[in-house]
Amino acid sequence: MKEIRIEEIGQNSEEEVTLKGWVYNKRSSGKIFFLLIRDGTGILQTVATKGALSEEIFSRIISLPLESSLWVKGTVREDGRAPGGYELVLSDVEVVHQPKEDYPIGPKDHGVAFLMEHRHLWLRSRRQHAILRVRAEVVKAIRDYFDGNGFILVDAPIFTPAACEGTTTLFETDYFGEKAYLSQSGQLYMESACFSLEKVYCFGPTFRAEKSKTRRHLTEFWMVEPEMAFAHLNDAIQLGENLVAFVVERVLERRRKELEFLGRDLTPLEKAKPPYPRLTYEEAVEFLKNKGIEMEQGEDFGAPQETALSEGFEKPLIITHFPASCKAFYMKRDPEREDLTLSFDIFSPEGYGEIMGGGEREDDLLALERKIDEDHLSKKNFEWYLDLRRYGSVPHAGFGLGLERTIGWICKLPHLRESIPFPRMLEKVYP
């Protein structure tokens, strides 16, 4: 007999099939009993009647608790009243496992703390199921974009000998008697790789020890970081702009059903086509002041400023030429303004703020050595990085795109904790 998944149900009308899954919900209507069954692709209504099933099987399934796992067999029937327009008329049921206790997450409202403690079970809910499918699509779209545009995947290490973003946001660990740190970014290693392969990217977890409890922060998150040799600031901006547009278009094409289930208004996503509006950092500060939001030139954007900027535009917003005081030591200075960098951020609209940051890297050995000294970094830890400027240095540029922030915007989530299967936050490392 043909085994199918629930998403294939419409292709098998009037056929006898089998499928496997879990009891999502149940209800009765006279002599007819309805089991809602979920699998990894969706939810299906199944119909049980005493005439079609043995009395033993019928009696057992009506007493099955939620999340019992089972195999079912039956005939697919079109029914406009059923979820998805199809149902399965059962002819046989095999129970794989029947829980002995009631499922902890019921139809009533649960507090966030309870749901986070039961994250391993909360993932089975329809909302989390939809978000995880969108996440998987975003990941695939990112990989397809880079793989289809001549980039080579290069894996960056998780253990690093030094900071690249700032010494206050590091997780320190003992590495066989030496200090090592969990990676804040794979960028420096991608700079090394692009001098070999020209166009490269890494895609993996990164770690930031910021003691922040905002809805925009996780201590462990995923980031994609491309780097290009023989490239300048505008090359990186164009790449980033096209990546965001490609990802949004792919999700709209393949995960529209999940977005609609989440109640996502698709209009802002459908508008996210290039070109995107651009402001310099200084223009962005003036924009904020005109909206009555205080900020001085030279300060970095905080959450209120990011929100105001991203609410002010219908499309993602590109901000360029940040002050050197706001950016890391490796960012190249603007040759026309030494106090500014050849850098950019992309802010998603609707108040979600920064999802991407990058720019052109300093390719001059003496300038980079001077910046390492100015930032009081250990030159010894960066000798390998300086070697890249000693042997065949070229202009190069890239960026980092935060996966969870991108998903948060696409799904319009209230907090990043829903955008990753098992969030790691301040004081939250279970389960």
N, C-alpha and C positions, 0 to 999 in steps of 0.2 A: 504494500500500500504506500502511496506517495506521502512523504513527510515534508511538511512545509513550515514556514514561519508566518506569524500573523500578518506581516506586511504584504505577503503574497496571496492573501485570502481571496481577493477580488479576481485573481487570475484562475481560480479553481472552482467557479460556481457550478453547483450540482454534482461535484465530484466528491468521492469519499477520500478523506485524508486523515493523517495523524499529525499531532503537534504536541509539544511539551512546554510546560510553563508552571506558573504559580497562581494560586487563587488570590485574585485582587479584591473581589467583593462578591456578594451573593444576595439573592432575593427570591421570593416565591410569589406565584400568582395562581392560586387554586392548586390544581394538580400538576402545574408546570413549575419547574425550578430552574432559575437562571444562575449560572456561574460566570462571573467575569474573570477571564484568565489573561494574564500578561506574560509576555516573553520579552526578549531584548529588543523587539521591534515595535511593540504596540500592545493594545488591549482588545480582546475579542469577547463578545457575548456568546456563551454556549447554552444550549437548551436541553434540559433533562426531563424526560417523562417516564412514568412507571412502565408504560407499554413498550418503550424502546430499550429500557435497561432492566436488568434483573433486579428483583426486590432488594437483594443484598447490596448491590452496587448503589442503587438509588438511595437506600437508607444511609449508606456511608457518606456519600458526597454531600447530602444535605446537612450533615453534622461536621463537615470539614472546617477547621478554623482557617482564618486568613493566613496566607503565605504557605499553605500546604503545597507541596510540589507534586506534579502528576503528569502522566501521559494521557491524552484523550484521542478518541477516534470518532469520526462522524461524517456527516454530509454537509457540505457548504450550501447555504441557502441565502439568497438575496432578500434583505428586509430593510426597508428604509427607516424603520423605527429603531433598529439596532445601531449601536455605536459603530461608525465606519461603514454602515450600509449592508453589512453581512453578518450572519451568525452561523454557528456550527451546531447542528442537531446531533446530539451525542448518541453513539451506539455502544461505546465501551469506555471505561475509565480505569486506569491503573494508578493507584496512589504510590508515589515514590517515597514521600516522607510526610508524616502528619505531626505537626508540633504538639507537644503536651501542655504548653502554656499559651495563653492569649498573646497575640502579637502586641508589642508595647506601643506601637504607633497606630492609634485608631483614627476614626473620622473626626473626632473632636479637635479643637485647636490645642496645640502644644506650644510652650514657650521656646524661645530660641536656645536657651541653655539646655533644655531637655533634648531638643533635636540635635544639637551639636554633640552632646554626650552619646547620642545614638546615630551618629553620622553614618555608620556602617549599614544601618537599616534605613535611614532617611533617604539614601540613594535610590531606594526602590520606589519612591513616590513618583507620581506622574510629572511633577514640576522638575524634580532633580533629574529624572530620566530624560526629559526634553533638553535641559541645559547641558547634560553630558553629551548628548548627540550633537548639539550645536558645537560644543567644544571640539569634539572629534572632527567635525567638518572644518572648523577653523584651522586646526592643526594640519589636516590634509591639504587644505587650500594653500597654506603658507609653504608647505613642502613642494607642492605642485608648481607654485609660482617661481620659486628659486630654481628648482630642478629644470623647469621649462625655459629658464632664461640664462642658462650657461653657468650657474653657480654649482660649486662642489661642496657637499656636506663634510665638515671637518669637526670632529668632537673635541671640545675643550675640556681640560681637567676640572674636577671639583675641588681638589686640594690645591691651594696656591701659596707661594712663599711670602706674598706681600699684598697690600691693598692696591686697588686701582681706582676706587671711587671715594675713599675717605676712611680714615683709620678708626672712626667712631662707630662704624656700622658693620664690623667684622665679627664673625663667630670664630673664636680661636680654639684650636685643638692641639693636642700633643701628638706629634708625628715622629714616633720613635726617638723621643728625646729632643726634638727640635720643634719650634713653633711653626704651625701651619694654619691656614685659614680656609673656611668654606668660601667658594668663589662668589664674588659679587657680580662678576661679569666675565664672559669669555672673550671680550673684545681684543685685549692685548694679544691673545693667542691667535685670533683671527688675523690680526695685522701680520704676524709672522707667516701664517698660512697663505695670505693673499700675495706675498712676495714670491711664493712658489707657484700657486695655482691661479692667481689674478683675481678670480671672483669666487668667494667662499662664504659659507655661513655655518654657524653652530646653532643648535636648538636644544635647550635643556634647562634644568633647574638652576636657579641662582638664589643666593641667601643674603639677606640684609638684617642686621641686628638693631634696626631702629626700634626704639621703645615707643611705638605709636599704636594707638587704638582706633584710628580713623577707618572709615568704610573703604578707603582706598589702599590700605596697606596689608600685606602679608609678609611673613618672615621668610617663607619659601615660595617662590613663584617661578614661572617658566618664561624664558625670553628667547627670541630669535634675533641673532646678531650677524648681519651680513657685513662684509668688508670687501672693498674693491681697490685694486692697484690702478695707478694712472687715472685717478678720479678726484674730483673736487666737490665743493659743497653742493652745487646745483645738481650734480650727478646723484648724490645721496638723497637729496630732497625728491627728485623725480622718481627714483626707485621706491622710496617710502610712500609717496603719494599713490603710485600705481599699485603697490602691494595692498594698501588699505582698501582701495577701490576693488581690487580683484577678490579679496577675501569677503567683503560685504556682498558683492554680486554672487559669489559662489554660495554663500549661506542663504541668500534670498532664493536662489535657484533650487537648492537641494534640501533646505531645512525650513521652508516657509511654514509647513504644518506645525513644526515645533514652536516657531516664533509666534504663530497665531494662538496656539494653546497657552503660551505664556502671557498672552494679552498684549504683545508688543505692537505698537503702532508702527507699521512698516514704512510710512511716508518719509521720515527722516533718513532711513537707510537707503531708500530708493533715490534720495537726493545726493547721496555720497559719491558722486561721480566727479572726476577731475575736470577742470582745474580747481584747486582749493584756494580760498583767500589767503593772503600773506600779509603779515605785519612784521616789522622789525621789533626787537625787544623794546626799544624806546617808544615806538608808536603804540605798542601794547600797554605800556605804563600810562601813556597819555589817555588811551581809550578807557582804562580803569578809572583814572582821575575824573574823566568826564561823566562817569557813571556814579561818582561819589564814593569810590573805593580808594582809600588811602594807600599809597605805595610810593616809595622813593626810588629814583633811578639807582641801579646797582644792587637792589635787593632781589632775591630769588622769589619766584611765585610760590605762594602757599595755597592751601586748599580753597580759601574764599576767592582768591584772585583767579585760580584755574577755573573754578565754577563760573565766575562772572564772564570770563573770556569765552568759555565754551558754550555758554548760553547765549552769547551775542551773535552767533553765526549759525546758519542752517547747515553748513557743511563743515567737515573737519577744518581746523584752522592751523596754518603753519606760521610759527614765530621764529625769526632768525636773528643772528648776531647778538647773542647774549654777552653780558659783561664777563670778562675773564675771571672775576671774583666769584662767579656763579658756577663755573665749569671746572672740570678736572684738569690736571697738569698737562695731559696729552693733547688737548684741543689747540688747534693752530690759531694764532692771532690773525686778525684782519690786517693786512698790510697797510690799509688806509687809516686804521684806528687801532693802535696797539692795545687799547683798553677793552676792545671787543674781540670776540672769537668767531670763527667761521663755523657756526653751530646752528642747530635748529631743533625745535620740538614740534610735534603734531598733537594738537588737542582735539579730542572727539567732541562733537556737539552735545547739546542737551545737558550740560553741566557735568560731564564725566571727566573732563580734564585731560591731562597728558597721557598718551598711550605710546608715544615714540620719542626718542631723543637721540641725536647724533650730530655728525658734522665731519669736517676735514681734520685729519690728524697732523700733529707737528712732524714734519719730515726732515727738519734740519737738526743735526746732531748737537751743535753748540746751544741752540735755542732750547732743545729738550733737556739738556744737562742743566741749564740755568733754571728751568722751571722745577726740576726735581729738587735743586738746592733751595729754591724759594719756598717750596712746600714742605721743606724739612723731611724729605723722604730719603730712605737709604739707597744710595747710588749702587751699592753692592747688589741689592735685590733686583735692580733693574738693568744690570749689565747686559743680560741677554736681549732685553728690549732695546737698549741703545745700539746693540750690534746691528739691528735692522736698519739703522741710520748710517752705520759705518760702511755697509756693504750693499751697494745698489739701491739706495733710497730713492723713492719716487713719491709724488703726491698720491695720497690714498684717503679714502673716506668710507664711512659706514654709519650704522645706527643700531639701536636696540628697540625692539617692539615688545612690550609687555603683553603676554598672552592673556592673562586673567583680566587686565584692564580692558583689553579689546573685547573679550567675551562679555564683560560686565556692561559695556556700552551696547553691543549688538543685541543682547537679551534684555537690556534695561533693568539690570539687577540692582537692588538697593544696597548690596554689600558684596565685596569680592569673595567672601567666604563661600558663596554658592557657585562660584565660577571654577572651582578646583575640587576634585573629589574629596580630598582629605586636607582641609586648610590648616596651615600652621600660622598661628598668630601669637601675639604677646600673651603669655600665660595659657596658651592652648596648644597642647601637643598630644592629645588623646582623642579619638583612638588612632 
